[in-house]
Amino acid sequence: MGDWVLKLALSALFSGLIGIERQFHGRPAGLRTHMLVGLGSTLITLSGLSLTGNGGMLDIGRIVAGIVTGIGFLGAGAIVRTQDMIRGLTTAACIWFVAAVGVVTALSLYLLAAAATGTVLVILILLALLEDLIPSLSYRDIMVSGKGRPLDGIVEDCCSLLTGAGMKVIDYQIEYGPENLDSRLLFHTRTRREVDRIRLVRALSSVDGVDELTWQRQQETL
């Protein structure tokens, strides 16, 4: 009985440390969720051990596989996509991790559980600071509507402004009405630089022949 209490307490401790970090960053799955997942995994594994005895490791393997599968569904619920933004991937990974820690703790691998928890905290805290120093690659779609001017001139001027702002034009789509010179251009761009969006939009809007402009992110960006 005392061994079970120790395992449950350690599982709650390790899972809680990860949960505190998620709670601090305002994630929906925070302290309580991570502790419950860790404790649940430990409890299920302990129950399996008590039913199968020392010679039932094959059955324990099946129990662990079931835990991993079940936690996968729970982690998927933490992932939220709003238009082009995806949030919750790290939290989902943390939920999966604390489930693994709960299993490892139930199997009396305390040092492994502690080392893994410490490593994950380093990843979540210290590497997050490093990520802020690395410029991320961002994608933008820029829709330009032109009128009263040949299309090639609008394309050339817009591409020149985008390149000058540090944005690479990957490709562009064209809708063109040759009779009245109405055109619509969709520029697909990417950049690692912080772009002065307002200044660039003003510059693009001032291009001869441009009468409407829309700035947006690519929806397929992850």
N, C-alpha and C positions, 0 to 999 in steps of 0.2 A: 504493500500500500504506500509506504514512504517513498519508494522508487517512482511510483506513478505520480505522486504529488510533485516530486522534484522535476520530473519530465514536463509536466503541465506548466509548472512555474517558469522553467527555462524557456519553454516554447512561447509562453506569454511575453517573457522578457525580450527575446530575440525578435519576435513579430512586432512587439510594441515599439521597439527602436526604429524599425522601418516605418511603422505607422505614424510615429511622431514626425519623422521627416516629411512624409506625405501630407500630414495635417498642417504642418508649418507652411507648406506651399499652397494651401487652400484647395487640395484635391478632394473630390467627393468621397473617395474611399480613403479614410484616414486611420486614426489610431484604433478605434473600435473594430472596424472592418478587418484590418490586418491581424489584430489579436484574435478575433473570432476564427478567421481562416486558419491561422497557425494552430490554435487550440483544437479546432475541428479535425485537422489533419493528424495531429498527435493522438487525439482520442480514437479516431478510426483505426489508426495503426496499432495502438495499444490493444484495442478490442480484438483486432486480427491476431495479434501475438498471443493473447490469452486463449483464443479459441483453437489455434493451430498448434501451439506448443513449440518447442525448439526445432522440430523437424519439419515445420510447415512453411519454409521460406518461399516455396513456389507459390503458395496461396497468398503470402504477404506481397509477393511481386504483383500479383493480380490486384490486390487491394491498392497498392501504390499506383498502379496504372489507372485504376478507377478514380483515385483522387486527382491525378493529373488531368484526366479527361473532364471531370466535374469542375475543377478549378478553371479549366479553359473556357467554359461557358460563363462562369462568374467574371473572369477577366474581360471577356468580350463585352460584358455589360458596362465596363468602365471606359470603353472607347467610344468617343462621341465625335461625329463628323458634322460640322456646320458649314455648308457650302464647300469651300476649298480647305478649311482648317480641320485638322484631325488632332484631337486631344485625348489623353488618357493611355497612350501606349506604354509609357513608363510605369504608370500606376498599375496597369494590367500585368506588366512584367513583375512588379513588386508583389502583387497578389499571388502570382504563380510561385515566386521565390519563397514567400513565407509558408506556403503549403509544403514546399520541399523541406524547409527548415523544420517544420512540424514533424514531418516523417523522419528526418534524420535524428531529431531529438528523441523521438519515441524509440528509435533503434539504439539509443545510448551512445551515439556518436557526438558527444557534447563538444569536443574540441573542433570537430569539423563544422558543426552548426555555428559556434562562436566565430570561427575564422571566416566562414562564408558571410555571416552577418556584418562583420567588420569590413570585409572587402566591399560589400554592396553599399555600406554607408559612405565609404571613401568614394565610390563611383558616383553616388547620388549627390554628395556635397562638394567634394573637391573638383571632380570632373565637370560639374555644372559651371564652376568658375572658369574652367578652361574653355568650355563651349562658348562663353560670352566673348572670349578673345578671338575666336575663329569666325570670320565672316561667313554667314550661310549663303548658299546659292538660292536666290529667289527668282521666281518666274512671274512675268507680267504680260497681260494681253492689253494692247492699246488699239482701240477702234477709232479710226479717223474717217470722217465723211468730207468729201471734197466736191467742189462745184465750180464750173466756169474756167477750169484750167486743165491742160493735158495731164494724164495720170502719171507719166514718168517723172515729171517735174515735182509733183507732190511726194512721190515715193523717195526720190533722191534727197529732197530737203528734209523729210522726216527721218530717214535713215541716218543722215548726217548729224542731226540733232541728238538722236538716240545714242549713236556711237560716241559722240562727244561727251555725253553724260555718263559714259562708262557702261552702257547697256549693249549687249550683243543681240543683233536681230537674227534670230534662228530661222525664221521664215515669215512670210506674210500671205494672207489670202486677199483676193480681189473680187469685188462685185462692181461691174462697170457698165454704164449706159452710154454708149458712144454717141448717140444723137444729141443729148443735152449736156454731155461731159460730166454728168453726175457719177460719182464713184464712192465706194466704201472700201477701206483698207483695214485689215485686222493684222497688226504686227504682233508676232510671238517673240518675246524677248527674255533674256535672263541676265542676271548681274550678281556680283558679290559685293558691290559697293553700296553705300548708303546714298540713295538718289534724292536730290532735292525735288520732290514730286511737284510741288506748286510751281517752282521756277520752270521745270521742264514742260509741264502742261501749258503754261503761258507761252513758252517758246513755240511749242507745236501748234497752239491755237493761232499764233500770229503768222504761220506759214501761209503764203499766198495760195488761195483756193480752198483752205480748210475752214469749214463753217461749223463743225461739230466734232467733239472728241470725248471718248469714254476711256477711263483708266480702270483696269480690273486685274485681279489675279487669275491665273489659269486654274480652272476647277480641278484639273487632274493633279495639281501639285500636292505632294504629301509633306 
